[in-house]
Amino acid sequence: MTEYILITGASSGIGYEMAQLLAAKKFNLILVARSIDKLRKMQEELSKKHGVEVQCFQTDLSDVKSTQELYESIKDNGWRVSHLVNNAGFGDYGSFLETSLEKELDMINLNISSLMMLTKLFAQDMATRKSGRIMNVASLLSFIPLPYYSVYAATKTFVLAFSETIAAELEGTGVVVTTLCPGIVETPFHTPDMRKTNAMSANKPMQAIDVAEAGVKLLLHGRGKKVVGFNNWFISNLPRVTPDSIMMKIKKNLASVKA
Ligand SMILES: NC(=O)c1ccc[n+]([C@@H]2O[C@H](COP(=O)([O-])OP(=O)(O)OC[C@H]3O[C@@H](n4cnc5c(N)ncnc54)[C@H](OP(=O)(O)O)[C@@H]3O)[C@@H](O)[C@H]2O)c1
């Protein structure tokens, strides 16, 4: 049975770079996103360049029925997922009273529901085989939820809590669950409004390739969680040693639009 690494959100940003790195290491890939043209181009290039098998799926993971169908298609084809990377996700910025409810429900379906479903379905198969690795992509906002990112930050808090709890449950089963927590990364993730915030100007964004390198290391060999970059690690620990009232001021300042 051919083994694959499945990457969601492989058409762009961190997922795209992880696909490049893993193909270069000779792993077969299942790539998932909505932009099928981009995935097909990657399929052609990566299989030609590295001699690996690449499958692609056009799936909208904000629709949980499609997520279930994705899992069933992979099973029907007889492909084995040895590693799962739940990377697809999107965010939004704005006053909670004004942001789009429809967008937020899609975000919860993508960032939480589909991530949880794929983790459950593939973890069950991996546990039966006593072997497998799952990496979920959370965020620095999992530690320091910023105002105006309310629903997005909460989805990423879910991802970290969920991944850490099941990592503990699955210890000793052969299934390893890890969590990648990037800070600000230069990708199409950021909306024009996000780019105007103090958080964006206060921190030099990391490059997607550098975050992908940390991700590949964590996926293949790591344990627990990885906050990528020393500055981000430092910021992630601030709430532990800073009074809530001061933390709230820092968070509001970071999330504000620069003057
Ligand atoms: N960039 C940052 O600063 C940052 C920081 C912390 C955490 N993260 C997290 O890192 C992960 C990757 O983000 P990125 O920065 O690489 O952003 P990106 O370049 O915008 O990539 C997002 C990926 O998710 C896919 N995607 C979006 N909606 C989807 C849907 N409904 N169904 C299936 N696929 C979908 C996109 O493909 P299609 O549009 O083709 O579907 C794309 O491949 C996300 O989980 C994000 O929350 C990013």
The ligand as a MOL file (V3000), in Angstrom:
LIG
                    3D

  0  0  0     0  0            999 V3000
M  V30 BEGIN CTAB
M  V30 COUNTS 48 52 0 0 0
M  V30 BEGIN ATOM
M  V30 1 N 0.4560 33.6840 8.0970 0
M  V30 2 C 0.4780 33.8490 9.4150 0
M  V30 3 O 0.8990 34.9000 9.9320 0
M  V30 4 C 0.0390 32.7170 10.3110 0
M  V30 5 C 0.3450 32.8080 11.6730 0
M  V30 6 C -0.0520 31.8040 12.5310 0
M  V30 7 C -0.7460 30.7180 12.0510 0
M  V30 8 N -1.0460 30.6390 10.7100 0 CHG=1
M  V30 9 C -1.7970 29.4820 10.2550 0
M  V30 10 O -1.0310 28.7910 9.2820 0
M  V30 11 C -1.8950 28.0560 8.4320 0
M  V30 12 C -1.4900 28.3090 6.9910 0
M  V30 13 O -1.6950 29.6770 6.7050 0
M  V30 14 P -0.8100 30.5170 5.6760 0
M  V30 15 O -0.2480 31.6630 6.4120 0
M  V30 16 O 0.0910 29.6260 4.9180 0 CHG=-1
M  V30 17 O -1.9860 31.1250 4.7790 0
M  V30 18 P -2.3300 31.0190 3.2230 0
M  V30 19 O -1.1280 31.2900 2.4030 0
M  V30 20 O -3.5260 31.8960 3.0620 0
M  V30 21 O -2.7240 29.4990 3.0410 0
M  V30 22 C -3.9390 28.9670 3.5180 0
M  V30 23 C -4.1820 27.6450 2.8530 0
M  V30 24 O -5.4290 27.1170 3.3320 0
M  V30 25 C -6.2530 26.7880 2.2100 0
M  V30 26 N -7.6520 27.0050 2.5200 0
M  V30 27 C -8.2570 28.1480 2.9090 0
M  V30 28 N -9.5760 27.9650 3.0350 0
M  V30 29 C -9.8140 26.6600 2.6970 0
M  V30 30 C -10.9940 25.8700 2.6130 0
M  V30 31 N -12.2030 26.3780 2.8930 0
M  V30 32 N -10.8740 24.5760 2.2490 0
M  V30 33 C -9.6590 24.0520 1.9590 0
M  V30 34 N -8.5120 24.7510 2.0210 0
M  V30 35 C -8.5940 26.0470 2.3890 0
M  V30 36 C -5.7860 27.7310 1.0970 0
M  V30 37 O -6.0430 27.1820 -0.1880 0
M  V30 38 P -7.2740 27.5670 -1.1460 0
M  V30 39 O -7.5210 29.0250 -1.0000 0
M  V30 40 O -6.7690 27.1290 -2.4620 0
M  V30 41 O -8.4010 26.7230 -0.6530 0
M  V30 42 C -4.2860 27.7620 1.3450 0
M  V30 43 O -3.6660 26.6600 0.7250 0
M  V30 44 C -3.3140 28.5020 8.7820 0
M  V30 45 O -3.9170 27.5330 9.6100 0
M  V30 46 C -3.0960 29.7980 9.5510 0
M  V30 47 O -4.1390 30.0350 10.4620 0
M  V30 48 C -0.6580 31.6250 9.8360 0
M  V30 END ATOM
M  V30 BEGIN BOND
M  V30 1 1 1 2
M  V30 2 2 2 3
M  V30 3 1 2 4
M  V30 4 1 4 5
M  V30 5 2 4 48
M  V30 6 2 5 6
M  V30 7 1 6 7
M  V30 8 2 7 8
M  V30 9 1 8 9
M  V30 10 1 8 48
M  V30 11 1 9 10
M  V30 12 1 9 46
M  V30 13 1 10 11
M  V30 14 1 11 12
M  V30 15 1 11 44
M  V30 16 1 12 13
M  V30 17 1 13 14
M  V30 18 2 14 15
M  V30 19 1 14 16
M  V30 20 1 14 17
M  V30 21 1 17 18
M  V30 22 2 18 19
M  V30 23 1 18 20
M  V30 24 1 18 21
M  V30 25 1 21 22
M  V30 26 1 22 23
M  V30 27 1 23 24
M  V30 28 1 23 42
M  V30 29 1 24 25
M  V30 30 1 25 26
M  V30 31 1 25 36
M  V30 32 1 26 27
M  V30 33 1 26 35
M  V30 34 2 27 28
M  V30 35 1 28 29
M  V30 36 1 29 30
M  V30 37 2 29 35
M  V30 38 1 30 31
M  V30 39 2 30 32
M  V30 40 1 32 33
M  V30 41 2 33 34
M  V30 42 1 34 35
M  V30 43 1 36 37
M  V30 44 1 36 42
M  V30 45 1 37 38
M  V30 46 2 38 39
M  V30 47 1 38 40
M  V30 48 1 38 41
M  V30 49 1 42 43
M  V30 50 1 44 45
M  V30 51 1 44 46
M  V30 52 1 46 47
M  V30 END BOND
M  V30 END CTAB
M  END
